[in-house]
């Protein structure tokens, strides 16, 4: 096949992600309700891989451009031999161990930076598992979901593509009532809003630079050490009800992101409280003393939160995203802002939700994310990739975690006759002991937690706290007649 030899430059975030100092990789664990036929997967890839330039391109030697190349699909699809008798009762552990080992095996930079691993092993919630791994320079979460929608069909009707995810419009900062009033009130509101926007942006940028230079989070049991990036990671997931999240969202007049952040704050507060209680009991020679609040005062616990920077933030068909001048382009067109999470025990669980709503509203009224992307772009040109990567990584090392949420398919889907049970995306190569990803799929929300097991040996307890927090919030709303 004749190839176009034109080279395409990487976006600023893609250059940072592929740099040897970070080498951030996305890893997506997809559970299937049937065994996977490797021949079907290979045939589908052979027919479609050249339709997507990123999956048929390799990096240039300096890591600044994509170069189209011939792809031998068989080199990218791995089907390990699995003894059914050895894994019949430990399938989930086998999959967890296999994926963890992948975090120690770098992708081959002499060819396109992706591979697929087919594990025909029965786990707790799937008959087989497909693991897609690629360097994060290829795509962000929104791009990946668009690719999933383009490659799958409805389970209920295999001849139809999944229902398109509706476009999401950015909310106006002007209330509906003000829009109906006169020009004077609108002018006063606009001036006040602009002043707050400038102030919020200045404060956020100051805190960003302080974090790069010296401002560190409290050293809690969830904070990774200096070597956390090179340690093997482990990936876990659990499903919760998307319907329950929407009930809370509507009752509290907030967004799904606000609810998820509130659940995260409540769960991490409970988890850390137990960790500090256990540490106190150990200091007292194992005495089982129960303390209502074991959290130290003034914990600084921050999370990086990703922000989509595309001018059109709705999901678009894959073909439209691949157009060069598209307003919703494929790639890594996102930035981040820093969220100061509220870690503390609250007698009213709805306080976590109220705090998350206020915090997200404050962060949305700031240009920090856009300015950060711009500064990374300028830094790459002025300081070079190595210095920019070092600054980026220093910022990551000084905060505790990252949290993201990606809207997935709205209904159950199948890939060439293979029904999908769940979609669990995450990443490795970061300088955190904990990552939290939320991904909606049909009627469920999949929580994916990535941990350094030397720091967090019991991640399932974080899941338990998340489920309990969701249950408690729903119960309180029900008792107060808000549901």
Secondary structure by P-SEA (a helix, b strand, c coil): cccccbbbbbcaaaaaaaccccbbbbbbbbbbcccccaaaaaaaaaacccccccccccccccccbbbbbbbcccccccccccccccccccaaaaaaaaaaaaaaccccccccccbbbbbccccccccbbbbbbbccccccaaaaaaaaaaacccccccccccccccccccccccccccccccaaaaaaaaaaaaaaaaaaaaaaaaaaaaaacccccccccccccccccccbbbbbbccccaaaaaaaaaaacccaaaaaaaaaaaaaaaaaaaaaaaaaaaaacccccccccccccccbbbbbbbbbcccccccccccccccccccccccccbbbbbbbcccccccccaaaaaaaaaaaaaaaacaaaaaaaaaaaaaaaaccaaaaaaaaaaaaaacccccccccccccccccccccccccccccccccccbbbbbbbcccbbbbbbbbcccccccaaaaaaaaaaaaaaaaaaaaaaccc
